Amino acid sequence: MNLARSNDRTGLLKAAGALLALAIVTTGCASVRDLRRSTSQEMSGTTYEREAEIDGHERRWQFYVPPAAGSDPRPLLIALHGGGGTGDYMESVGGFNALADQQGFVTAFPDALNRNWNDGRDSDFSPSHRDNIDDVGFLSKMIDSIAGETQIDMARVYATGISNGAMMSLRLACDLASRIAAVAPVAGSMPTDQMPRCRPSRPVSVLMINGTDDPLVPYDGGVVAPQFGERGTVEPVSDTIGFWRAANSCTQGPAVERLPDGPEDDGSSVVTFSWSGCADSAAVELYRIDGGGHTWPNGPQYLPVRRVGQTNRDFDATEHIWEFFTAHSMARIPQSV
């Protein structure tokens, strides 16, 4: 499988489009307003922007549909931005739309309220946490809305994210397992408050990508970003992996592999761990980046190394996440909730 992608990630969703403010799309969950329909010059598919009032809040998301390739339903990949980010920025970090053009899946980039997801931390550092915003419900309704506009294979709905978005993807694995086939959190771990509440209704495949020198979400667990005040705590990556191995009843592994160093001297190296023999053909994998920081492997070094740590260049997180997702679908197509 050739997963080569364009390296130009910063302008994929920036092309101007016609404003269709009067267009209304009616779904089973809400009245969804069509904010924009645009075809990017770099992309060959179409980006749609939507907003709807859900639980009394204006919620926004965008999704990208690659060129039609037959009438078969396509997978949906949801990418969740980190704290302080936006869906637009998340696309520029991961570059998933370019890969979607090649591989034929639909992408979605939702916006959190006030730029923070309610990821399960019992904290009041953001309005989403303080007001206990139902982001699980919002994302479930977003899935329904997108499925009402384009054919989605409901057995192949996936979620990934970075930092706060990574923790939110793990919460979806806990609370929306009936709809999510696999998750791939990057630079995130299970919030300490969330772990005892996590009771997935079915096995969910989990790929974790974490740097051992992450200065914001500590690899060995503890306080999240203490330099910014009280933001809750996370479990060690090893404990989060252990939780999902047990939840998925995995019996084999780990298989361990060290990835070859890339041509760029990035000061980090990668060891992978894989567990199999899990229920419903699920799997659990860890990409441990020794010396890696709070970054997206092969993505932009968006802040100085002294602030977020080193970006690994030995593998491309976007491509490896999609390869992991393609290997895992749900045994049964779930009903909408």
Helices and strands as residue ranges (DSSP letters): E 18-19, E 24-26, E 31-38, E 46-54, E 57-65, E 74-80, H 87-94, H 96-103, E 106-110, G 113-115, H 127-130, H 135-149, E 152-162, H 164-175, E 182-186, G 195-197, E 205-211, E 222-223, G 226-228, E 233-234, H 237-247, E 252-258, E 269-276, G 279-281, E 284-290, H 305-308, H 317-326
